[in-house]
């Protein structure tokens, strides 16, 4: 099944999509994580809505939101070609770190930074190197702790497109402290309009992932493209590592990390800083992933940066 959330006169509503992509409102709360917390409840609500069709909204007339407000966002690194390009931005001789093949490393992103598939995105204060990152995120369905890889896939309910907007100059500055990224990833994470349950992708299963085409464009110009099954780590492996020594819970997002060619930083690392300009106000970033949909966000000016200083220096 496929689900979307949209704004209505009665507030946000969660809806199931029919075969013609019309939104059929569920007769329940618009909280996807709460529905995922009860096995079978989301599917049951969707089946009832498709049968009764109490409120139907054409796709073209829907004011679409992110399909969920994730309680946590873990963003991994799973595409080796992407990593190989990004590391060269700071060191032209750098290679993929050995650790890439040892653990599916991730950072915690800001769930409050979630924006909808068509929302405007502000440039972060003080940022001159604004970037996008094309990804797919798995959405946790059943809670779990210390999961094994053989069991972890059963804890993933479905998938959504993710565009992790990044302030690269801010990110690289703060990471000199061997911490982060933090403020470099703190402003906007756009989610695709549609949450797609895992069973919808079963016939596209390929190795550790799914055989789905991915692409990102800026102002209509194709910037990068890849396939999701070029991941080196499976989504089950991401869930296993995320749950090591702690809990993952319904609605948590596990990002795939950026695909090859899916961001400017990688292309700057491969071809030089003059290869493509950073995002500027007025630019429109469009992502798409087969069967999952995509995002279309316009970049707008952000607020000024307020100076902060330490209260003492050595």
C-alpha positions, 0 to 999 in steps of 0.5 A: 500500500501507499500512504500520503498526508495532506492538509485539510480544513480539519487539519492534517489527514493521513490517506491511502492512495488508490490505483489512480493516485487519489488520496482516500482519507483514513478514518483515524488519527493522521499519525503514521508512527502510531499506526505502525506501532500496532501490527496490521492497524495501518493496513486495516485502516487503508483497506477500510478507507479504500472500501468506504471512500468517505473523503477523496482528494485528487492528487493534483488538488492535495496540499501534500505534507511529509507522510510522517514526523519521524521521532528520530533520524539516523542517516547512514553512508552505504554508497561507496562511490559517493564516499569515494568522491566526497572524501576527495573534496578535502583531500584529493588523495583520499580513498574510501576509509577502511571503516566504511566496510566495517560498520554502516556508520551514521549520524543523528539528524534533526527530526524537527528539520523535516519538511514536506515534499514541496515546501520551500527550503531556507538557506541556513544562516551563514551558509555559502555552500548549500547542497542537496543529498538524494537518498531513500529512508527505511521507516521502522515499523516494529520496535526492536533492540539488538536485532540480528540481520536475519530478523531486522527486515521484519522491523522495517515497514516501508520506504520514503524518498529523503533529500538531506539538505546540507550546509557544507561549509558549516559542516566541514568547519564544525567537523574539524572538532571531530564531532558532528555533523550537526548544524551543517545538517540542521535546517531541512530534510525533505521527505517524499510525499508517499510512504510505500510499504515494503511489500510493494517493492518485493518484485524489485528486490535486488541484492541488499536493496531494490532495483530502483532508478534514482535521479536529482535535478536542479532547475530541470538539469540532471545532476546525478543518477544511480540505482538504489541496489548499488548500496553496499549495506542492506537496510536490514544491516542498518536496522541491526546496527541502529538497534545495537545496545538500544531501541529503534521504534515505529516511525524512526528513519534509517537513511540510505545515505547519498547515492552516487552523483546525488550531491554537489560535494561529491561532484566537487570532490571529483571535478573541482569546486568550479564544476557546479555552483552551490544552491542559491535562492530561486533554485528548484531541486527535484528528486525522484525514485522509481515507485517511491515518488520524490520531492520538489523544493525551492530554495529561498533566502534564510535569516542572518547569522547571529555572531556568538563568541566564547566568554573567555580565551586562552 
